[in-house]
């Protein structure tokens, strides 16, 4: 093992101090020295540099324990901002986010069937527009994108809906904007965002199941995103769950996405709408084309038998997938993210029941499954967390 250079040691100590200030909210120089076991001289030097760089500010006097009262230090949460984007299937959303995960400005651009070069141009347009709104120095650009990602290289290996194959998105954005760029699969970004900014629970690991047009899992192990050896960890949407089932976009049959994605649910609901004139769905949509997850949820809550059967099936398949994750990884905290349809309490309880039936009792009892807290901003905040983690080491 090589000995750290003086510069590496200095950078490590600076990140250590900055993270402690970030985590504590307010803390004195003396308490930093005590908690980090760094000398007071070293702490004073680091704090002076952080104040000069405007990352840290003095925030009044702490109570005195005798003698001169110490001075509180805190992060200037608006010293630097991040440009973050969620390249979702319903449109490209972007935001300017501060160091505490507070969204300062936001934009949304419809996709309108854009793919390939047109989709890439839309990403440029989104970032260009956000740059015009930026009022503070920028720390970097973070992106959550659908598809199979090589996060280390910033390459989108395969995004079917965007028609991207081996797209070096990270290098393209870094060259165009001269800013650090960090990219992850949207499910992975969602997991990191919920872990850092969700504020709901303890523990160092988390799984977020993101449900929508596609299905995927983001996995945080010991505070770090787990990408897998080929960056494909969490691709549960393309695990076959139904022998000789429908053809999936990936080319296989009976994948989880063919039975539990919102596309699959909508397809079955449209069938009921056409075949059953007494279905409650007719109360919430005048044509099959106007059916959506909101109208399906309303019919579900009103007790439509056919719709309830669809969602029971979807939750059964999802519960089996979660049970496999519980058995393989034994992570206690699992959260569901997606449309309101998937966050309905009875739907989540159905998933819990399948987990209890499909995994060891001792493991199931330790597992807490609930709705994610960050809502529609979960991927954007995950993109912000990627930047903060890599550039400052504070999350």
N, C-alpha and C positions, 0 to 999 in steps of 0.2 A: 504494500500500500504506500503510495507516494505521500509525502508530507505536504500539507497545504502551504501554498505560497503566502507571503504577507498580504498580498492584494486579495487573495481568496479568503483569508481569515478576516480581513477588514470588511469585505462584502458580506460574509456570513454574519458577522457581529451587527452590521447595520440592519440587515434583514431581521435579525433576532429582536433588536430593539424596536424597529418599526412595527413588527407584528405584535409585540407586547403592548405597545401604545394603542394600536388598532383594536386589539382584543379587550383591553381594559377600559377603553373609553376615555378615562382620565387617570393619569398616574404621574408620580413625581420622579425626578432623577434618582433620588435615593432608593425608592422602591424598585426602579428598573435595575439598579446595581445589585440590590439584594436578590431579586428574582432571577436575574440572568447570571449572577456571580461574576460579572465583569467588574473591573475596577471603576471607581467613580470618575477617574480621569478619562478612561476610555468611553464611558457613558456620556460624559460631558462633551467630549469631542464629537461623538456621533450625533448627539442631539443638536449641537451647534450647526453641523452640516445639514441635518434634516430641516432645521428652521431656516437656514439660508436658502435651501432648495424649495422652501414654502410648503413642504409636505406636512410639517408639524408646527403648531402654534402654541404659545403659552396661554393658559386659560384661567388665570386668577390664582389666588393663594389657597393652599390646602390648610386645614386646621393645624395649629402648632402644637407640638408635643413638648414645648419648652424651647426657647431660643427663636431664631428666625424661622417663620413659617415657610415650608417648601412651596414650590410653584407647580401647579398642575400643567401637564402637557397633554395635548390631544391631536389627533389627525385633523388636518384641514380637508374635510371630505370633498370639497370642490376645488382643491388645488389642481387636480387633473381629472379629465373626463375620458370616457371610453366610447367608441363607436361600435355598436353591437347590432347584429342582424340575425333574424330567424327566417330562413328561406323555406317557409312552409308551403303546403300544397294549396292553401286558400289565398296565397299572396305572399309577398316579401315584406316583412315588417322590420323596422329599424328603430333604434333609439340612441339617444345620448344618455349615458349612465355615469353617475359619480362614484366615488370610492366606497360608498356605503350601499351601493346597489339601488340608489334612488334614481328613478327615471326623470330626466329633466325635460327632454323633448322626444317626440315620437313621430314616425311616419309610416305609411302603409302604401305599397304599390301593388295593384292587381296583376296577376300573372297573365291572364287572358291567353292561355294556351302557349305562352312563350316557352321555348326549350332551346337547347343547344346554345348557339351564339347569342340568340335573342335573350335567353335567360341570363347569360353572363352580362350582357349589356344592361339588363335590368338591375343586376347587382351593382354595377358601376354607377348607374343613375341614383340608386338608393344611397350609396356612400357619398357621392357627390353632393346630394341634397342635404345629407346630415352634416357634412363639412361646412356647408353654408350657414348652418344653424349653430355651430360650435362657438361657444363664448369663452372657453378655457383651453389651455394647452391640452393636447391629446396624448394619452398613454399608449393607445394602440387600437387595433381593430379586432373584434371577435366575431366569429361566424358559427352559427349552428345550421347544418345543412342535412337534408335527407340523403340517404344512400350510404354505401360502404366507403368509409374514409380511412386514409392513412394520415392520422392526426400529426404524427411526427414530421412528415414531409409536407403536409398541407395539400395533399392530393386527393381529389374526389375520384375514387376508383370506379364507382358505378352508382349513378343516381338515375334510375329508370325514368322517373316522371320528368326529370329535367333534361334527359338525353345527354348526360355528361359521362364520358368515359375517360379515365386517367387525366382529368383536368387538373393542372397545377395551380389551383385557385389561390393558394397561399402566396406563391411566388408572383403571380399576376397582380395581386392586390398590393403586395409589398413594393413591387417595382413602380406601380402607378401612383401610390400615395406616400411612399417613403416613411412608413410607419410599421412597427412590429405587428404581425398578423398571426392570430391563433384560430384554428378551425377544428371543430369536432362534429361528429354525427349529432343530429339534433337530440336524440335520446340520451347520448352521453352528456351533452351540454345541459339538458334538463336535469339530469341526476346531480351534476355538480352545482347547478344553480339552487336546487332544492336543499342540497346538503349545506351550502354556505349561507344562503339567505332565507331558507324556509323557517328556521328557528323553531322547529317542532320536534324536540326529542334529543336524547343523548346517544352516544355510541359513535364509533369511528367508521361505520360502514352503512351503506344504503343502496337499495335498488329502487329505481323509478321505472314503472311500466308506462310508456307513453302510447296512448291509443288514439287513433284517428284514421286518416286515409291509409296509413301503414301502422304496423305494430312493432315496437322494439323496446328493449330494456337498456337503461344506463346503469352501470354498476360502479359504486365508489367503495373501494377496499382500503381500510386504514387511512382514510382521508385523501386518497388519491384515486383518480379515474382509472379503472381497469379497462384497457383496450383489447387485451388478448394478444397472442403472438402475431396474428395477422390483422390486428385492429378491428376485428369483426365480433368482439364479445357483445352479447346481448341481442343478436339477430334472431330473436325468438319468433318473429312474425313469419319466418320461412322454415319453421319446423313443421313437418307434415303431421297433422292430427286426425286426418280423415282419409282412410284408404279409398282410392279411386274417387276422390273428391273433385271439386272444380279445379280447372286449370288456373294457376297463379301467374302473376306477372313475371315471377322468377323462372317460369318454365316447368316447375314441379306441380303436382296435384295435391289438393287437400291441405295446403298450408294454413296455419292459424289465421292469417290475414283473409283467407277465403271464407271464413266462418265468423270472425269476430271484429273485423275492421268496420269502420262506418260505411264503407262501400258495400261490404257484404250484407250488413244489416239493412241498408237502404234498398238493396236489390230484392231482398226477401219481403220487405215492407211494400215495395211497389207491386209485387206479385199478389199480396193480400188485397191491396187496394183495387186491383183489377178484378180479382176473383170473388171478392166478398163485398157486395154493395151495402151491407149492414155494418161494415167495419167502422170504428170510431175515427179511423184515419180520414174519412171523408169530411169530418167536421173541421179538420185543420188544414186541409189542402184541397183545392178545386180540381187539380189534375195530378197525375203521377209525377210530372216534371217539377211540381211545386213541393213535393215531399222533401223534407230534410230532417236532420236529427232532432230539431226542436219539435216538429210536429209528431215525430215518432215518440219522443219522450212524453208529450202531452197525452197521446193515446195510451201509452204504457201506464201512466199515472191514473188515467180514467178507467183502467181495467180491461182494455181490449185484449181478448184472449189470444188472438194470433200474434199480436205484437209482444205480449208477455212471453209467449213461447219462443219467439226469436231471441229475445234478450236473455231468457233463461239458458238457451243453448249457448249463446255467446259467452255468458258468464261461466258456464260449465267448462267450456274449452279454455277460457282464460284462467280459471281456477286450477285446472290441471297443469297448465304451463307454469303458473306461480308455484304450485306444489313441487314441481321438478326443480325450480330454482331454490326453494327452501331446502330440499333434500341435498342438492349439490353444493350449495354455498353456506347454508345455515346463517344467513343474515337476518337479524331480528326486525329490521325496519324496512318495510316495503310500501311504496306509495304509488297510487294510480293518478296519472295525469291525462287530460284530454277533454273532449266535449262534455257538457253537462250531462249528456246521456250516460256517460260512463261513471260519473261522479254521484249519481243518484244513490242514496244510502242503501236501498234494498239491493241494487245491482252489486255494490261492493260487498254487502253481507253475503250474497250468493257466492262470490269469489272466495270469501273467507271460509264458507262452508265446504267448498271443494278442496281448499287447502287442508282443512282439518281431516277430510276423508281421504286425501291423496298423499299424505306424508305422515311420518312418524308422529305420534301424539305428543311426545316430548318436544319435538322440534316445532310443531304447529302451535303449541301453547306458548312458546317463547316469541312467536312471530306477531308483529303488530302491523296490520295492513289497513291503510286509510287513504283518504284523498290527499293529494299534494296541495300545498297552500299557496303556491305562487301563481296559480291560474294561467291565463294566457301569456304571461310574461316569463314563464319558466325557462324557455330557451334563450331569450334575450339576456336574462340575468345569469344564465349559465355561461353565455359568451363573455359577459363582463367578468365573471369569476375566473375564466381561463386567463384573461389578461392580467388581473390582479395577482393571480397565483404565480404566473410566469415572470411578470415584469417586476413586481415588488415583493412577492413572497408573503403577502399579508393575509391570504385566505387559505 
